[in-house]
């Protein structure tokens, strides 16, 4: 189990910093156009839920790295929302409520919730698809998504080593969603480049 935890900390360490390129890009550009606030709120909720699950299964790597990821996701939300202090209070209530649910609901319900929250990237897929067809420039960080995909692949390895089928399934879904966004953004970027030449 120790080797699984080491892999988990590496995976989670990478995952914690996935939001940083996106937060920096939004701050540098001064806007969050093309970035789905709903996706980031869902990702914050996802990290919170998985952190609570890590506490429940006594996995330090799942617990600590997801708490870190939730804080990074919150920084992206704050960058998009222009550091609105009211959003800090709302995020705190959101995190507390989700954690309480994960720690108190029956295992089958928790597993269902954890699989459902993996689909947090879905609004970004829709947004990227719309931006692709509109020819709109976006603030989506492909480098952030690439790091996220590597992190998810390592969670897949963690799941195999620790024999946690729930994480195995969720990692499979998550990497598929990430790759979808990357492909849509790369196609959009290429189309925009061809239109300007």
N, C-alpha and C positions, 0 to 999 in steps of 0.2 A: 504494500500500500504506500510505502514511503516513495517509491519511484513514481507512482501515479500522482502523488501530491506535488512532487517536483515538476512533473510535466504540467500539472494543473496550475502551479504558480507561474510557469513560463507562459502558458496559454493565457492565463488571466492577466499577467503583466502586460502582454501585448494588447490584449483586449481593453485594458484600462486606458491605454493611450490612443485607441482608435479615434476617439472623439477630438483629440487635441488638434490634428490637422484641420478638421472641420471647423472647430471653434476659432482657430487662428485665421482660417480663410474668411469666415464670416466677419470677424473683426477687421481684417485687412481691407476687405471690400466695402465694409460699412453697411452691408445688407445681407439678408438671408434668402434672396430670390432663388427659387429652384430647390431650396432645402425644405423638406417637409417638417414643420414643427410637430405635427401629430406623430410622425415617425420617431422623433427624438423623445417626445413624451412617452411613447410606447417603449422605446429602448431603455429609458430611465426606469419605467415600471418593470421591464424585463430583468434588468440588473438587480433591482430591489427584490423581486420574487426569487430569483436564483440565489441571491445572497441569503435570504431567509431559508431557502432549501438547503444551502450549504451548512447553515447552523443546525438545521434539523437532522442532516445525515452526518454531522460531526466531521465535515471536510473543511479544514482551514483554507485550502486554496480556493474552493468554490465560494466560501463565505467572504474572505477578505478581498479577493480580486473583484468580486461583484459589487461589494460596497465601494471600492475604488472606481469601478466603471460607472456606477450610479452617480458618483460625484463629478466625474468627467462629463457624463451625459448632461448633468445639470448645468455644467459650464457652457455647453453648446446651447442649451435652452435659454440660459441667461444672455448669451451673445445674440441670439435671434430676437429675444424679447427686449433687448436693450437694457439689461440689468435691472429689471423691474423688481423691487424688493418684495412686492406682494407675491410674486411668483415663488420666492423662497419659502414663504409660509405655505403656499399651496403644494409645493413639491414635498415639504415635510409631512403634511397631512396625507398626501398620496402615498409616500413611502411607508408611513406608519400603518395605514389601513391595509396596504398590500401585504406587508410583513405579518400582520396579525392574522390575515386570512390564510396565508401559506402555513403558518405555525399551528393553526387551530382546526383547519378543515381535514376531512378524511383523506387518506393517501391517494385514493383513486381520483378524487376531485382535484387535489393538488397536482397530480400528474397531468390531468387534462388542462388545467390552467397553465402549467409550465410549457406544454406543447403549444397551446394557443398563443402565448406571449412571444413565442419564437417568430410568429408572423408579423412582428412589429415593423419589419422592413417593407411590408406590402404597400403602405401608402407611398413610400418613396419610389417603388417600382411604377406605380400609377403616375406619380408626378414626373418621373424621368421619361416615361412613355409619352406623356402629354408634351413635355418640353422638347422631346425629339421631333415630334410632328409639328410643333409650332416653330421649330428652329431657334428656340430661346437659349441664351447662354445661362449657365447655372453656376451656383457656388458649391456644388457637390464635389467633395474631395475623393478622387479616385485612389490616391495614395492611402487615404484613411480606410477606404473599403478594401484595398488590397491587404493591408495589415490585419484588418478584421478577418479576412478569409484565412490568413495564416493562423491566426489565433483560434479560429473555429476548427481548423484542421487539427490543431494540437489538442483541443478539447475532445475531439474524436478519439485521438490516441489515449488521452486520459480515461475516457469512458471504456475503452477496451481494456486498459490496464487495471482499472478499478472495478470493472464489471458492473457499470451503471448504465443499463439499457435506456433509461430515460434521457440521459445526456447524449448517448449515441444517436438516438432518433432525432433529438432536437438539433444536434450539430449537423446532421445530414440535411435537415430542412433549412437551417440557417445559412449554410454555405451555398446552397442552391439559390436562395433569395439574394444573397450578396452578389453572386456571379451574374444574376439577371440585371441588377442595377449597374454593375460595372460595364456589362455589354451594352446596355442602352445608353449610358453616358459616353462610352467610347464611340459608338456609332454617331451620336449627336455631335460630339466634338469634331469628328471627321467631316460630317456633313457641313457644319458651320465653317470649317477651314476651307472646304472646297468651294463654298459660296463666296468667300471673301477673296479667292484668287482668280 
